[in-house]
Amino acid sequence: MQGKSIFDLCLGFPKEVANGLKQEKAVYKKIDGSLISEICNYDDKILKFFVDAKLCEENLMVQIDFNFVSSLRLAMELNSNQAVKLMLNNVFEINSIEYQEMMMLDFPKFLDQ
C-alpha cells in the first residue's frame, strides 16, 4: 500500500470518506495487528505505557504517511475538493491538539493552492 491507509485510498470517493469520518474514535485509534501491538504481545497495559511515554501514537482520523504527507494534502493534490472539505470540517469539529502538527505541515501547501 506504499505507506497509505485505507482512508487515503478512498479520497476520490467522497461518500466513502464521509462514512469513514462517522466512525467512533475507539474504532480507528487502535488497530489490532499493528507493529506496536505485536511488540507488546497484545498486552494493553504495555501498549498504554508506550502511548503515555509518547514512544508510539494512536491512530488519528487524518494521518501523516511515511513521506510526511497527510490525507488532507493528498486529497488536495488529487483535486478531491469534497473530500478535503469533509476532512477539514471533521478536524475543526474535533478541535484537538493531536491534529495541530499535521495542519502546520500542510498549511504552506494549502496557501499555495
C-alpha positions as CSV (number, residue, x, y, z in Angstrom):
1,M,0.0,0.0,0.0
2,Q,3.1,2.2,-0.2
3,G,2.5,3.7,3.3
4,K,-1.0,4.8,2.6
5,S,-4.0,4.0,4.8
6,I,-7.3,2.6,3.5
7,F,-8.7,6.1,4.1
8,D,-6.1,7.6,1.7
9,L,-7.1,5.1,-1.0
10,C,-10.7,6.3,-0.8
11,L,-10.1,10.0,-1.2
12,G,-11.5,10.1,-4.7
13,F,-14.8,8.8,-3.3
14,P,-16.4,11.4,-1.0
15,K,-19.3,9.2,0.0
16,E,-16.8,6.6,1.5
17,V,-14.8,9.4,3.1
18,A,-18.0,10.8,4.7
19,N,-18.8,7.3,6.1
20,G,-15.3,6.9,7.4
21,L,-15.5,10.2,9.2
22,K,-18.6,9.0,11.1
23,Q,-16.6,6.2,12.8
24,E,-16.2,6.4,16.6
25,K,-12.7,7.1,17.8
26,A,-12.4,3.7,19.5
27,V,-12.8,2.1,16.1
28,Y,-9.8,3.6,14.5
29,K,-7.5,4.8,17.3
30,K,-6.1,1.3,18.0
31,I,-5.5,-1.2,15.2
32,D,-5.2,-4.8,16.1
33,G,-2.3,-6.5,14.4
34,S,-0.2,-3.3,14.3
35,L,3.5,-3.5,14.8
36,I,3.3,-1.9,18.2
37,S,0.6,-4.4,19.2
38,E,2.9,-7.3,18.2
39,I,5.9,-5.7,20.1
40,C,3.7,-5.5,23.2
41,N,2.4,-9.1,22.7
42,Y,-1.1,-7.6,22.6
43,D,-0.9,-6.6,26.3
44,D,-3.0,-3.4,26.7
45,K,-1.0,-2.3,29.8
46,I,2.3,-2.3,27.9
47,L,0.7,-0.6,25.0
48,K,-0.6,2.1,27.3
49,F,2.9,2.6,28.6
50,F,4.3,3.2,25.1
51,V,1.4,5.6,24.3
52,D,1.8,7.5,27.6
53,A,5.6,7.7,27.1
54,K,5.0,9.1,23.6
55,L,7.0,6.2,22.1
56,C,4.1,5.4,19.8
57,E,0.9,7.2,18.8
58,E,-2.7,6.2,18.5
59,N,-4.2,6.5,15.0
60,L,-6.0,9.7,14.0
61,M,-8.8,10.1,11.6
62,V,-6.5,12.1,9.3
63,Q,-2.9,10.8,9.5
64,I,0.5,11.6,8.1
65,D,2.1,8.8,6.0
66,F,5.7,7.7,5.8
67,N,6.5,10.6,3.5
68,F,5.1,13.2,5.9
69,V,2.1,13.8,3.6
70,S,-1.3,14.0,5.3
71,S,-4.5,12.7,4.0
72,L,-5.7,16.3,3.6
73,R,-2.7,17.3,1.4
74,L,-3.1,14.1,-0.7
75,A,-6.7,14.8,-1.3
76,M,-5.9,18.4,-2.2
77,E,-3.3,17.3,-4.7
78,L,-5.8,14.8,-6.2
79,N,-8.3,17.7,-6.6
80,S,-10.7,15.8,-4.3
81,N,-12.3,19.0,-3.1
82,Q,-15.3,17.4,-1.5
83,A,-13.0,15.0,0.5
84,V,-10.9,18.0,1.6
85,K,-14.0,19.9,2.8
86,L,-15.3,16.9,4.7
87,M,-12.0,16.2,6.4
88,L,-11.3,19.8,7.3
89,N,-14.8,20.1,8.8
90,N,-14.1,17.0,10.8
91,V,-10.7,18.2,12.0
92,F,-12.1,21.6,13.1
93,E,-15.1,19.8,14.8
94,I,-12.7,17.5,16.7
95,N,-10.6,20.6,17.6
96,S,-7.8,18.6,19.2
97,I,-4.1,19.4,19.6
98,E,-3.4,16.0,18.1
99,Y,-4.1,17.4,14.6
100,Q,-2.0,20.6,15.1
101,E,1.3,19.3,13.8
102,M,-0.3,17.8,10.7
103,M,-2.1,21.1,9.9
104,M,1.2,23.0,10.4
105,L,3.0,20.7,8.0
106,D,0.3,21.2,5.4
107,F,-0.5,24.9,5.9
108,P,2.1,26.2,3.3
109,K,0.7,23.8,0.7
110,F,-2.8,24.9,1.4
111,L,-1.8,28.5,0.9
112,D,-0.1,27.6,-2.4
113,Q,-3.2,26.0,-3.7
